[in-house]
Every structure is written in C-alpha cells, then in structure tokens.
C-alpha cells in the first residue's frame, strides 16, 4: 500500500510519528566511525540520521561537470527535484522501519502564508527559534538542548566536513518572510521544466529554477532557498538536513512538483539522454547520486522519479 503524505500541522498522527521516527534514527548507531570516512577528529559514531546529512554534504561537492563548481549532483540544475524526491523516499523508508509502520507517510510543511507563529514551531512539533543569548541554540520542542538530539556532522566555514557535538541551532530571519502565494503561483504557471544552460543562472527562467529559488535574480532567494535562509542556523550550510525541518520543507517542494506534474505536457523532464556528457547526473536516465546505492543501479533515475504513485501520494495538492 502506498503511503499518504499529509500536513504536519493538521495531522497529529503524522506529526507524532515524524518526531518519534527522527529521534529513533538519530539514536540508532551504525557502527560507522567518522574517521573511517576521512573526517578529522574528534571521532564520533555516525547514526542512521547522520548518514543522510553526510549524503547531502557530499552530493553538493560532486560538481557536474567537475570543473564548473556550480551545478552539482543534487542542486543548481535539473536533478534538484528528482534527487531530493529520491532522498525523501529513502528517509521515509527508514522512518517506516523504525516506527514499524510500512504505511507511514513523511509529512510536509505548507509554508505559504506561514510565519514565526505557525504551529509548526510548537513544543509538540519542531520546537521554536534559537535563543540568541545561547548561540541560537534551540531550547524548546523535541529536538531542543534538553533532548538527546545532537548535531554530530557539520561543515565549517571552508565547507569541509567536521564532527561536532552540540545542540541544534536556528536563527529565524523574520523580516525576510516566507515564500508567498504569488511566487508559488508564478512557478506553477511556468510550463518549461528546465531550460539551457541547465544551471542556477538568475536569468534562466524555468519551473525548476523558480522552485529551487534562484530567479528572479534581483530579488532572490525564493521558495526552497528562502525557507532555508528564513529558518537559518543549521538550515543554512550544506549540512542543512541536521534540522528535521529540512525534510518538511523538501516534502512541500516535492508536493509542488507533484502538482506541476499533474498538468505538465511532454517533455515532463529535460534534458534527455542525448544531452552532453558533462550533464551527467542531470539527464533523464542517469543514476541519482547516492551513498546507499551504486552508480550501476539503474532503478533510481530522474525518469523513475516521474512516477511514484506506487510509493506515496499527497493528501492535497492545493496551496494557500
């Protein structure tokens, strides 16, 4: 039976399950020590949750092509939505496993028209903003300083992977505001999934570039990017999956893509396999980058991500 993904604010069962599952994955040791992966001391044992953080960090360092330093294996190009859909599917599977519930659906946070007073920041959900007097440490909710939840893997100012042992941090950028209905409406109205040069250029207008948040350039960030910047703290660097809000944001981004796909004309994804080799990882039948699967595993590609009704669906594709 396919899972049904619902709104974390309105679905208490999904909310409670998500919190319980995330804490379980964070507490679950893997036997993998950080130094075995070339991460400098101090040595920590990585949890299942930490592996997803590391996967995201490494995906951002795999540039496509390697000389570009911009488009990478998960961002700033066409694969942005398929890759994160793949990540959510694998995390959802892990949550189903630790919860003993094969029907559990990863919840989403519908941030349109939301603000710092949203129920998502309540003590029974994600907890609130960080305390400025304590280095923006989160002091409320299930992932607070008083909980067992700790950030173990992060990136430093040079972008290098480091081990830490500290509480979660958030620093809301309230004046920036969260994405608006008008911005979302503009993105959904764009009929081009992506267009050359297939990057994050502020002048390249497409559904993917609008949803990722790079255009219009003069007033970015938008949509996905704005949510990261608005939450701040641990949501800002490559190690942003450290904040469980990361997955709620991306589940909503995925829901937006699902809504777009319902009305999309062919081609629903570009570029196809005839595109240049330097677009590897972004062409429709290229393997999605993963530390959990091999590159010769052709089950997980952008094409596979276009049809996932056998895995999950959303309770609603209505926004605002």
N, C-alpha and C positions, 0 to 999 in steps of 0.2 A: 504493500500500500504506500502511495506517495505521501510524503509529509506535507502539511499545510502550514505555511509561514504566516504569522499574524503580528499585529501591532503590540509591542511590548507594553505600551501604556494602558491598553484596554483589555489585554488578555493576561489575567493573573497567573494562570497555569503556565503559560509560556514564559512569563517574567520569572516566576519562581524556579522553573526548570532551567532557564538560562543561567541564573545566578548559581544554582546548585551545581550545574554541569561545569561552568567555568572554574569554580573553586576546586572541583574534583580534578579537572585536567591540570590545574596549577599545582595541586598537591601530589600528582602522580609522577613518581620518578621514572626515568627511562634507563638509568644506568649509564647514560652518555655523559662523560665529563667534558667540561668546556675546553680544557687544554688538549683533549684528543682531536679537537677540530681547529687547533691552531689559535685559539683565543687566549690572549695573555692572562696571567694570574691576576687576581686570586681565582682558584679553581672552584667551580660550582657544578653540581649535578643538574642537568637540564631536565625540566619537566616536559610532559607532552605539550603543554601550552607554550613553553619556551621555544619548542621546535618550530611552531608556526610563526613566532616572532622572528626567529633566525631565517626562516624561509623567505619572509618578506624582505628582510635586510639584504640577503644575498641576491634576490631577484632584482633589486634596484641597482646592483653593481654589475649585472650582466648586460652590457650595452649592445645595441643592435643597430648598426654594425659596431664592432668593438672600438673603433676609432672615434665614434661620434660623441660619446659622453653625454647624451641627452635621452633619446629613446632607449628604454631598457626592456627587460624580459617581462615586465608587468605594468609599465606606466608609459605615459607620454607617446602613445601610439595605439594602433587599432586593437591590440590584445588586452588593453586595460580592462574592458568589461568581461571578456571570456576568462581571463586569468583570475580575476577576483571571484567570478562565479565558481570556478574550479576550487579555489581556496575555501569558499564558504561551504561547498558540498563536502569537502574532506573534513572541515571542522564540524559540520552538522553530523557527520557520521561518527565522529569521536564523541560528541555530546550524546548521541543516541546510545552509544556503547556504555558510557559511564553512568547514564541515567537508567539503563535497562529498558529503554523505551524506543523501539525502532520507528515509531511514528512521530517522534518529537521534531518539530519544525523550528528552525532558527528564527527568532523574532526580528522585526525591523523597527527602526525609529523614524517615524514620519516627521521630519524636522521642518517642513514648510509651515509657516505661521507659528513656530515654536520659539521659546526664549529661555532665559535662565530660570524661569519659574515653572518650567514644564515638570509634570510628574515623573519624567524620566530621571530627574535628579533627586528623587525622594529617597529616603533611607531604605525602602524596600525594593529599590530598583538599582540605579547605578551609583547612588550617592552624589554629592554635590561638587561644587568648585573647591579648589585647593585653598588652604589657609595661607595668605600672603606672609603672615608672621612666622610660618614654619616651612618656608621654601616652597609654597604652593602644594604642600602635601595634602592629599585627600583625607579628611578626618571624619567623614560621615559615610554611611552605607556599608554594603557587604564587602567592598574592596578597600576599606579605609585602613589607616595606620594601625588601628587596633585589631584588624583581622589578620589571618595568616597570609593574605595576598601580598607578595613582594615582587618587585621588578628585579629580575636576575640578569637579563641580557639587554644591552642598550647600545647606542652609538655615541661616540664622543664628538667633539666639535670638528674633527677631521673626517668624520664619517666612518671611523674604524669601529669594529665590534669590540665591546668591552664587557666584563662582568661587573655587576654591581649587586648590592643587597640593600634595597631601600623601598620605602612605600611609593605608591602611585602618586603622580603629580598631575594637576590640572590648573589651567590659568585662563578662565573664560575671557574672551575679547568681546564683551557685551556691546560696545559701540559699533563694532563691525556688523553685528546682526547675522542671523542665519539666512540661508537661501530663501528667496521669495517665490511665490506662485508665478509671478510674471517670468522670472528666469527659467523656471521649470517648464512653463508653457512654451517658451521660445525653443528650448531644447527639444521637446517632444514634437514640435512642428517641423523640425528640420528632417527632410527625407533622405539625406545622404548620411549613411553610417559613418564613413570617413572619406577623406579626400587626400590626394598628394599635397605635400610631401610626407604625409603619414607621421606627423610629429606633433609637438606641443606649440607650434608657431601661433602667436597671438593673432595672426591674420588668416589662419586656416580655419574656416567655419564649417563644422560638421556636428552631427549629433554627439559622437564620441568626445570631440574636443570641448563641446559645450558642457556635457555631463561631467567630464573629468574636471573642468573648471578653468581652462586656460584662455577662453575667449568670452567676451571681447577683452582684448589685452589691456585697454586703458582703464578698466575698472575691475580687473580680477583681484582676488580669487572668486570663483563662483561654485555653486553646487558642491560636488565632492570636496574640492580643495578648500572651500570656505568652511565647511564643517570641521575639517582638521584644524584650520587656523583658529576658528572660533573657540573650540574646546581647549586648544593649547596644551601646554605641559607635555606629557608623554605622547600626545597625539600629533606632535609636530615632526619629529625625526623619522628616519627610515624604520625605526623600531616601534612605530605607532601601534601595532597590534598589542603592545603591552597594556593598552587601555581597552577593556572589554567593549567600550563604546565604539571602537573601530569597526567591529563586526555588525553592530546595529546600523551604523552609517552605510557600510557597504551592502548590507542586505537591502536597505532602501534604494541605493543606487541600482542594485540588481533588479529591484521591483520596477524602477523607472525603465530600465532596459526591457523588461518583460512587457510593459505597457507599450513601448515603442514597437517591439517586435510583432505585437498583435495586429498592427495596421501597416507594417512595413512591406514595401514592394521589393521584388528581387532587383539587385542582389542585396540580401539582408546583412551580408558581411563582406567586406573588402579589406585588403587585397586578396585575390585568389592565388592559386599555386603557381601561376605563370609570372608573378611579380619577381623582382630582382632578388638574388640570394641574400643580399645584405638586409633584407626584410625578414630573414629567418626569425622565428618565434612569433611573427605577426601575420603570416599568411594562413589561410583558412585551414590547411591540413598539417601545419607544423605542430610538433609536440609542445604542450604548455610546460614551461619550466617548473620543475618540482624537485625537492629533495626527497620526496617519498616515492617517486616513480622514475623509471629510466627513459632516456630520450628515444629508445626504440619501442616504447609502449605507446602505440598509436590509438589507444582508447580515448585519450584525453587531448582534444584539439579544439580550436575555435569552432569548427563545424559541429562537433558533438555538443558544444555549449548552446547551440541554437535551438535544440530540442531537449528539454529536461523535464517534461511532464511526467515521465516515469519515476522521477526522483522527488520532485516537490512542485508545489504551486503556491500562489498567494491568495489570501482571503479576500483581498481587494486590490484593484489597480486604479483606484480613484484617489486623487491627491487634493489636499487643501480642504 
